[in-house]
Amino acid sequence: MPDCDYCEESFGSEEAYLKHLAGTHEGELGPIDKRRIGEADDDDGSLADAAGPIALGAIVLFAGATIAYLVFFAGSGSASDGPSGLGSVHGHGTINMTVTGQQVDFSRPEYQRPGENRFFHFEGGNGRIWHVHGEGVTLQYAMNTLDIGVTSDSVTFQGTTYEDADPEYDVEVTVGGEAVDPSEYVLTGSNRTPEARRTSSGSHVRIIVTRTN
């Protein structure tokens, strides 16, 4: 029974899986999956007919995303400006974010928006494992997609900024136990395998804000 490498669905046949890829994940597919769909199109013209309008919509969407990327991220030419290669990577890792004793629950609906945050998101009601779908997804970019600001010494959450320079707070931003600069650290994640559905060997992120008194 094939499992989708891009979401949590399973399918009873390879044909149903390929139709799902063409209809739902057209803009995310890597080279191998694109070739698989192309081979299926040659065997079954109906799939090609159904995918045509969807492919056109995906092209328009991709063009819009490209323009937005150039406008907002291409100014300085730095590799850390933003991610690229949507669909070229599918990795996973884990996260723990706690602000003044309250753990942030990424399983809440406002954080479960895979359709909006295509390079980085949580999905399927799972708030522990994150997904990356492109190259160069920094920790800062990833958290910004969730309306959370993170630097190496500050966290902005729900309209409040907590700074390590403030004697009232301690701010810790680490990956694998090591302090990182979120604007430079690129998330790395395990490939999607049956084991990765239950656990993850990718980056374990900790964003912790504690009161010092």
N, C-alpha and C positions, 0 to 999 in steps of 0.2 A: 504494500500500500504506500504510494509515494506521499512524502511530506513536503510541503512548500518551504523552500529556502528563504522566502521573503516574508512570511507571516506564519500563523500557527495552524493553518488548515491542513487536513489530510484528504487524500482522494483515493477512490476505489480503482482507478485505472490510470495508466500513463496518458491516455488521450484526454481524460478529464483534467489531469494536472497541467498538460500543455495548453489547453484552452484557458485554464485559470491564469497561467503566466501571461498569455497574450492579452487577455481581457483586463487583468487587474494590475500587472506589474510591468507593463510594456516599457516604461521609462527607466526601470531599475535594473533591467536584465544585463548580466555580464555576457561576454562573447560566446561562452559555451551554451548558455540557455538561449541566446538569440539564434544560434545555429540549430539547436534542437527544434525551435519553433519553425524555422525556415524549412527544415526537413519535413516536419509535420504538414506544413502548408503545401509542399509538393505532393504529399500523399492524399491530402484532403482539402479540396478547394473550398469547402464550406468554412473551414477555419480561417482561411485567408480572407474570405468575404466578410466574415464577422469581425476580423481584426482590423480591416481597412479603416473604418471610421474612428476606431479607437486609436490606431496608430497616428492618424492625422491629428487627433486631439492631443496625443502625447507630444507630437512634434511642436504644435503650437505652445503647449505648456513648457516644453523644454526651451524653446526660443525665448519665452518670457522670463524663465528662470535665468537663462544665460545673460539676458540684458540686465536683469536685476543684479546679478553677480558682478558684471562689469561696472555698473553704476556705483554699487555700494562697497565693493571689495577690491577692485583692481587699481586703486589709486596709487598705492605705494610700491606695488610690485613685490611685496614680501610674501614668503611662502606661508606665513601665519595669517594672511588676510582672510582666508576662508577656505573651506573644503572644495574638492573637485572630484570628478570621476564618479558621479552618482551611479550606484549599482556595481562599481568595480570592487568593492569591499563589502563583506557582511560579517561583522565581528560583534562580540559580546563581552561584557565585563559586569562588575558589580559595583554598588555604591552604598555608602552610608552617609547621610547628611543629618546632623543634629544641631539645632540652634537653641541655645540656652535651655538644654534639657529636653526639648521636644524633637523627636525624630520626624523628619519630613517624609510623608507617605506618598511616594511616587506612583502608587497604584490608584490614586485619586483621579477622577475624570479629567481634571484640568492638565494633568501631566501625560495622559494617555492619548496623544494626538499624532499617531504615525503618519496620517495623511498630510499634516501641516509641516511637521519637522522630518523631512525625508532623509537628511544626512544623519540625524541623531534622534532617537526617541525611545520611549518605553511602549510596550504593547501587550495586548491580551490580559490586561488587569494585573500584570506582574510589575511591581515597583522595585524589585531588587536587581533585575538584569536589564541593562541598557543595550541598545543596538546601534551600530554605526554602519552606514551604507556609502561611504566615500573615503577618499584619501585626505589627509590633512585636517581631520576633525579635532580641533584643540579642545581641551577641557573648558576653557572660557567660552568658546563658541557653543559647545554643547549646552552649558548651563544657561547661556543667554537665550537659547531657544525655549527655555522653560521660564523665562522672565526672572532669572536668578543671576545676579552679578557676582563674579568671583575673580579676585586677584590673588597675588601671593600673600597679601596681608590684610585682606578685607573681604567681607561677604555682604551683599545687599539682598535682603529677603523680605518680601511683603512690605516694601517701602521703607525699610529700616536698614541703614548701613552700619555694620559692626566692624570696627577697625582694630587691628592688633596694637596700633599706637595708643589706643584708648586704654588707660589703666584698668578700666572696668571689665574689659573683655580679653579673652585669649582666642585667637583665630588660627586654626590648623587646616592646611590644605595639603594633603599627601596622596601619593599613589604608590601602593605597595610598601607603605611605611616610610617613603622618602618624600621630603618637601619638594614641591614643584612650582614652577611659574605657569599658571593656567593659560596664559596667553601664548606660551611656547610648547607646552606639553601636548603631544598628539596622542589621542586615545588609541590603544591597540587592543584588539579583542580576538578571542578564539573563533575559529570558523564554526559555522553552524553544523553540528553533528548531533546524533542522538544523545550523546553525553552532554553536549552544550545546552540541551533543553532543560537539563536538570541542574547543572552547575556551570561554572565558567572559569577558564584559566586566563582570562583577559585582565585588563587593568582593574584593580580594586581601588576605587576612589573613596577617600574620606574627607568630608568637609564638616568641620566641627567648630562651633562657637560656644565657648563656655564663659560664665561669669567668674571673675577672679575673687569675688568676695561673697 
